[in-house]
Structure formats: C-alpha cells, structure tokens
C-alpha cells in the first residue's frame, strides 16, 4: 500500500512541476528542455518505487 501512495505522490509532484514550468516566462525551446528533464526524472523516480531500477 505504501508503494501505491509513493507512486501517487510522485505522479502528483511531476504534474505540479510541469504546470509550474508552463507558468515560467521561458522561450519555447528552453521550456521544452525543462519539461523533458522533469519527465525523465519522474520516470526514474517511478521506476525506483516499482523496484525496477
């Protein structure tokens, strides 16, 4: 059950950070790079919770 809660919290944090990146006054290319970095970090974090990596 704690794994499910950890995954849910991680997912919510990823969505929140992506939303905040959208609100930043950045140009399109920089915003896209930041979004990709956040998504990669989020996927790695989720894989850690699933004990895959």
Backbone as CSV, one residue per row, in Angstrom:
resi,resn,N_x,N_y,N_z,CA_x,CA_y,CA_z,C_x,C_y,C_z
1,UNK,0.817,-1.195,0.000,0.000,0.000,0.000,0.862,1.261,0.000
2,UNK,1.996,1.221,0.715,2.865,2.393,0.760,3.513,2.653,-0.602
3,UNK,3.724,1.596,-1.388,4.276,1.779,-2.730,3.289,2.548,-3.588
4,UNK,2.023,2.218,-3.476,0.987,2.901,-4.247,0.896,4.378,-3.857
5,UNK,0.994,4.662,-2.585,0.959,6.051,-2.111,2.194,6.804,-2.613
6,UNK,3.343,6.174,-2.591,4.562,6.792,-3.090,4.479,7.097,-4.574
7,UNK,3.916,6.174,-5.338,3.747,6.383,-6.772,2.775,7.529,-7.024
8,UNK,1.695,7.570,-6.279,0.705,8.633,-6.448,1.300,10.005,-6.106
9,UNK,2.038,10.086,-5.024,2.661,11.350,-4.633,3.684,11.783,-5.681
10,UNK,4.474,10.840,-6.174,5.456,11.164,-7.208,4.772,11.682,-8.467
11,UNK,3.702,11.033,-8.873,2.954,11.463,-10.056,2.393,12.866,-9.866
12,UNK,1.841,13.146,-8.696,1.291,14.471,-8.430,2.374,15.550,-8.427
13,UNK,3.542,15.225,-7.901,4.650,16.187,-7.898,5.111,16.465,-9.322
14,UNK,5.177,15.425,-10.150,5.574,15.617,-11.552,4.591,16.538,-12.261
15,UNK,3.300,16.285,-12.068,2.279,17.118,-12.710,2.377,18.556,-12.212
16,UNK,2.584,18.752,-10.922,2.705,20.100,-10.367,3.917,20.831,-10.930
17,UNK,5.053,20.156,-11.012,6.261,20.786,-11.536,6.085,21.127,-13.015
18,UNK,5.454,20.238,-13.784,5.208,20.533,-15.195,4.279,21.736,-15.345
19,UNK,3.295,21.843,-14.475,2.401,23.004,-14.502,3.170,24.290,-14.185
20,UNK,4.033,24.227,-13.191,4.806,25.414,-12.821,5.791,25.808,-13.917
21,UNK,6.344,24.827,-14.619,7.241,25.136,-15.733,6.474,25.875,-16.826
22,UNK,5.225,25.495,-17.054,4.404,26.170,-18.052,4.178,27.634,-17.693
23,UNK,4.150,27.929,-16.409,3.890,29.300,-15.945,5.132,30.190,-15.995
24,UNK,6.317,29.598,-16.144,7.548,30.381,-16.172,7.672,31.148,-17.484
25,UNK,8.243,32.339,-17.418,8.431,33.123,-18.652,9.677,32.681,-19.417
26,UNK,9.615,31.514,-20.015,10.734,30.979,-20.782,10.340,30.891,-22.254
27,UNK,11.345,30.878,-23.114,11.023,30.670,-24.521,10.680,29.194,-24.754
28,UNK,10.152,28.901,-25.906,9.629,27.560,-26.185,10.652,26.458,-26.098
29,UNK,11.847,26.697,-26.620,12.884,25.657,-26.634,13.353,25.334,-25.214
30,UNK,13.582,26.360,-24.411,14.030,26.149,-23.030,12.950,25.439,-22.216
31,UNK,11.715,25.838,-22.405,10.602,25.203,-21.687,10.507,23.724,-22.046
32,UNK,10.704,23.407,-23.317,10.625,22.018,-23.762,11.747,21.190,-23.144
33,UNK,12.944,21.746,-23.074,14.074,21.039,-22.466,13.810,20.781,-20.989
34,UNK,13.299,21.781,-20.283,12.999,21.617,-18.852,11.915,20.563,-18.657
35,UNK,10.900,20.556,-19.502,9.840,19.562,-19.398,10.375,18.155,-19.618
36,UNK,11.251,17.978,-20.585,11.839,16.666,-20.842,12.658,16.203,-19.646
37,UNK,13.435,17.110,-19.051,14.242,16.758,-17.882,13.341,16.341,-16.713
38,UNK,12.255,17.088,-16.487,11.333,16.759,-15.398,10.684,15.402,-15.644
39,UNK,10.292,15.127,-16.872,9.657,13.840,-17.184,10.637,12.688,-16.993
40,UNK,11.886,12.859,-17.418,12.891,11.804,-17.243,13.138,11.540,-15.762
41,UNK,13.279,12.597,-14.976,13.479,12.422,-13.533,12.265,11.739,-12.914
42,UNK,11.067,12.118,-13.350,9.854,11.489,-12.828,9.763,10.021,-13.162
43,UNK,10.116,9.654,-14.392,10.077,8.244,-14.784,11.093,7.443,-13.979
44,UNK,12.283,7.992,-13.798,13.292,7.292,-12.994,12.835,7.123,-11.548
45,UNK,12.175,8.129,-11.023,11.661,8.034,-9.656,10.567,6.978,-9.546
46,UNK,9.666,6.939,-10.534,8.626,5.920,-10.525,9.205,4.526,-10.664
47,UNK,10.224,4.363,-11.487,10.869,3.060,-11.621,11.533,2.644,-10.313
48,UNK,12.045,3.612,-9.570,12.642,3.291,-8.268,11.582,2.775,-7.298
49,UNK,10.392,3.405,-7.320,9.322,2.942,-6.446,8.832,1.560,-6.829
50,UNK,8.886,1.227,-8.099,8.455,-0.085,-8.557,9.548,-1.127,-8.433
51,UNK,10.698,-0.743,-7.911,11.850,-1.627,-7.699,12.340,-2.237,-8.994
52,UNK,12.189,-1.522,-10.093,12.708,-1.996,-11.363,14.174,-1.626,-11.476
53,UNK,14.511,-0.456,-10.926,15.882,0.026,-11.053,16.373,0.569,-9.762
